[in-house]
Amino acid sequence: MALNFFDQFMTPIYLGIPLITLATLMPRITFLQPTQQWMTSRLTALQTQFINNTTYQLFAPLSLKSHNWALLIISLMIFLITINLLGLLPYTFTPTTQLSFNMAFAVPAWLATVIIGLRTQPTHAFAHLLPESTPPLLIPILIMIETISLFIRPLALGVRLTANLTAGHLLIQLISTAVFTMIYSLPITALLTATLLILLSILEIAVAMIQAYVFVLLLSLYLQENT
């Protein structure tokens, strides 16, 4: 039993096995594999259409060099969406509420875009640190500010995803606790609160998908700057 509201974000362990490992493997099990048949199921067709549309929306504005990253970024988005949605089910654990888990994806992906920019076009990469027509007195200050903002990018990616999902899970638990507390003493109020809980759960489904999309969208923008 959870002792406080934040115990739900602790990594559960069953028979000595961290369940975060099982939760991480679930996206691979959940998604259907394409077949060689002419006729596929409606679910497979819908899944393929979703992936194709998302790929087009993300990579249409980018250069052709960035299209080599399509498989990696789309796979990461599907992975995050699946984990976020599965974490909304009862008695499940959401790995993306852990900052360390999100940073493990944000830092290598951001660092890869920076390294690509430094290797392919170093002059253009360093030009981002100093805007044009900058007064000489402001050059050291602006270089420090732009450098700090550059290194904050992966932290912003991880914190944004963690904070949004954590806040949603806390709200759901707070409201559900209020419903169970008032169900006998104030049944009408409990019914109204339960309606609010259902609406909040629908909103959290949208947030789970949007936050995964925003994560990979920002990565694609960082990639665009360096290619």
N, C-alpha and C positions, 0 to 999 in steps of 0.2 A: 504494500500500500504506500502511496506517495505521502511523504511527511509534509511537503510543501509544494507550491505550484511549480517550482523550478526543478523538482526531482524528475519530472517527465523528460527533461533534456539530458539526463545522465544516460550513458551508454549501458543498456541492459546486458547482462551476461547470463547465459543458460548453459548448464553443464560445462562451465569453463570456457564457452565459446562466445566471444562478443557478437551480439546480434547485429551490430553495424555491418559486419561482413556479409551476413545473409541479406540485409537490406540493400547493400551495394550491388549484390548479384541479381536482385529481382528484376531490374530493367532488361537484362539479357534474357530472362525467362519469359517476361510478359509479352514482349513484342513478337509478332508473327514474322516468319521468314518467307521471303518471296519464293514462289515455285516456278517450275518450267512449263506449267500448264497454261493453255490459252485462257481458260476461265478460272478465275480465282474467287475467293469469298468477298462479300461486300466489305467486311472489316479490313481485309488486306488492301482492297482498292482504296478505301477511305484513308488508311494509314499511308499508302503511297502518295495519294493526292495531297495529303497534309505535308508530307516531307518535301514534295516537289514545290509546292507553293511557298513554303517557308524558305527553302533554298533560294528561290528566285527573289523573294523580298529582301533577303539579307545580302545577296551577292550581285544583284543587278547594278547597284550604284558603284561597285568596286571595280578595280582594274583586273585585267585577265590574270596577272600574276597572283592575285589574291585568291583566285578560284581553286588553286591547289589546296587551300585550307578548307574547302567546302565539307569534305568528309569528316574532318576532325571537329569542326564547329557544329555541324548539324548533329553528329553523334553526341557531343557534349550537351546540346540543348535537349535532345530526346532523353538522355540519361537524367538530367536535372528535372525535367518535367515529370518523368515517371516516378522518381524518388519523392518529389514534392507531393504528387497526388496520392501515392501509396501511404505517405505519412499522415494523411487526413483520415485514414480508416481507423476504427477503434482498435486499441491494443496493438498499435504499431509504433515504430520508432522512425523518426525523420533524421537521417544523417546530416542534411543540409541545415539543421539548426545548430550544428557545431561549427564554430568559426575556423577551427583547424582543418576541418574537412573541406570547406569552401576555399580556404587559402591554398590548399594543396592543388586545386585546379586553377585558381586565379594567378598565382605567382609564376608557375612555369609557362602558362599561355602568354601572359604579359611580357615576360622576359624573352620569350621566343620572338615576339613581334619587335621588341627593341633590338635584339641581336640581328635580326634580318635587316632592319633599317640601317644599322651601323655597318653591316657588311655590303649591302647593295648600293646605298646612297648616303654615305656618312655626312657629306656636306648638308644635304637636306635634313638629315636627322638632327644635327647640331643646330641648324637654323631655327628649329622650333623653340630653342632655349632663349632666343633673343629676337623680339619683333623688329621689323624694319623701322628706320627713322627714330630709334631710341636715343634720347639725350645721353651724352657720355657719362654724366653723373649717376644716371639710373641703371647703367649697364650691369654693374656687380649685383645690385639688389634684384633686378629682374632675372638675372641668371640663377640666383639662389632660389627665387620664388618658383621659377619654371622647373628647376631641378627637383625641388620638394614636391611640386604638384605631379611630376612624372613618377616619382617613387611612391606617391600616395595612391596611385591608380589601382594597383592590385588590392590594397587594403580596402579601398572604397568598394571594389567588386565583391569581396568576401563579406564585408560588414553589411552592405545593402541587402544581400540575399539572406544572411543570418538574421538581421534585425526584423525584416518584414515577416519571415516565417515564424520567428519566435514570438513576435507580437500577436500574430494571428492565433497561434496555438494557446497563448496565455488568455486571450479574450474568450476563446471557445471554452476553455476550462473554467474560467471565472463565471461565465454566464450559465454553463451547465451545472456548476455547483450551486448557483443561486436558484435554478429551477428545482433541483432536488431538495433544497432547503425549504422552499416555499410551497411545495406541491400539496401539503396537507393543511398548512395554516392559511395560505392565500392562493387557492386554486386558480382563480381568474388571473391574478397577476402572474402566476407561474405559467399559465397558458400563453399569455402575451409574451412573456420572456422566452418561452420555447419557440414561438414564432420568430422572434428576433434571432434566436440561435440558428434556426434553419436558414434565414436570410444571410447570416454571417458565414455559415458553412458554404453557401453558394458563392459568396464573395471570396472566401478563402480558396475555392477551386480556381477562380479567375486569377487571384493573386499568385497562386502556385505556378500557373502557366506563364503569366506575364513576367514574373521575376526571372524565370529561366530564360525567357526570350530576351529580356533586358540584359542579362548577363552576357549572352553570346552576341547581342547587338553591339554592346560596348567593345567587346573583343574585336569584332569586325571593323569598328571605327578605328581602334588602335592599329589594326592591321593595315587599314587604308592609309593612315598617316605614314607608315613605314614602307609602303610598296609603291 
